[in-house]
Amino acid sequence: MVERPRASQIQVTATSFLALFSVVGIALYGLPLYYDYWEKEFGWSRAFITSGNALSKVVVAVCFGFVAGWVIDRFGPRRLMIVGVLIAGGALIGLSAVSVSALWLFYAAYLFNAAGYVTAGPPPNQVLLARWFDKGRGKAMGFAYLGIGVGGAVVPQLSRWLNESYGWRVSLRLLGALMIVLTLPMVWLIKEAPSTTTAQQREPLAPMREIFRRPAFYLLAFASLCSIGAVGGTNQHLKLYLTRDLNYSQSDAATFISLVLTFSIAGRLLMGWLADHLPKKAVMLLIYFLVAAAIPLLFFATSPAALYVFAAVFGLGLGGEYLIIPLIAAELFSVKVLGRLMGVLVTADGVAEALVPFLIGHLHDRAGNYHAGFVTLIVIALLGALAVIWLPQKSRMAISQAGVAG
């Protein structure tokens, strides 16, 4: 076992915290906060508004997901993260200039946003933390993933203040610049884990073919894409639903969305701790059932009390949803293939995160409400939980040393 200095582990965890704070907390959860402004100013339908996310996630996931995973496994995540931070921040700056006559910029900026997510978001950070930690990996990921919760909790209030003070265009520019200023210096200063030395980079990569032969891989991929799709479909439409359908004020909507992400902070800490003390499959199942149980509460969202309960239940599930997938993947397979494995899973997840919000928008445009959309999200979440139930135990998934673990 390679000795990993404690100071370096703390630096890496802090860097992942800031990267996830920016690329996921601000960019992923922040952009839907501008959808109602675009609907009001440009007259766009909800299907069209979510089409930028849909097209970009599908294109980037299919074209670059596995390539990014290969680069991470071969060269480590640091170099990719430097590029990712720059393009993710630049995407928000680019979106600030969109107009009805510049739709190409709308889609181009979303392509950069999706590329930033793949190259500086969860996939490289998952590998970075998995390589730097053996014991306490769940707690390390839980702390780093607090960045998503903190960023997601802060960005609704920050965006509301910036929008009211400077307008939505300047608001997006300032958020994009903030992402780069906060994160780039930290990513630049970290080092690759001791296990990714130059000599080891020349070694043949551990093969993936054994993993692709196992039903557990496909169960995990299906469970992951269902969960990501249900969460993404809910998040992408939450502010539109609150402000445009239920006529909540910008301030009230920002408060409820911040509350969801605040509860996700507790969820990340709790699920990270549980993942170190309980079977990860049981923790994954708990997370998926929380997401499925929360969505029906949106039918009663005219009541603030129902929204508070939704924020608590959905937030706890959301907190563990992203971190549990790499943890169970590393346990069932191998850290040595985690970059490429997460690249494949990110491809599936990206398609789900792209198409499900678009589908929900289309259903809303046809019916004039979210009733069919919410039912669809509940079914998707329950299908994901069913796939988790069928996942085998770790003892059945042991991969031979010669095959994958190296």
Secondary structure, DSSP 8 states (H G I E B T S, - for coil): -----HHHHHHHHHHHHHHHIIIIIIIIHHGGGGHHHHHHHH---HHHHTHHHHHHHHHHHHHHHHHHHHHHHHH-SHHHHHHHHHHHHHHHHHHTT--TT-HHHHHHHHHHHHHHHHHHSHHHHHHHHHHH-STTHHHHHHHHTHHHHHHHHHHHHHHHHHHHHH-HHHHHHHHHHHHHHHHHHHHHH----TTS-HHHHTS----SHHHHT-HHHHHHHHHHHHHHHHHHHHHHHHHHIIIIIS---HHHHHHHHHHHHHHHHHHHHHHHHHHHHS-HHHHHHHHHHHHHHHGGGGGGTTSHHHHHHHHHHHHHHHHHHHHHHHHHHHHHS-GGGHHHHHHHHHHHHHHHHHHHHHHHHHHHHHHSSSHHHHHHHHHHHHHHHHHHHT---GGGG---IIIII-
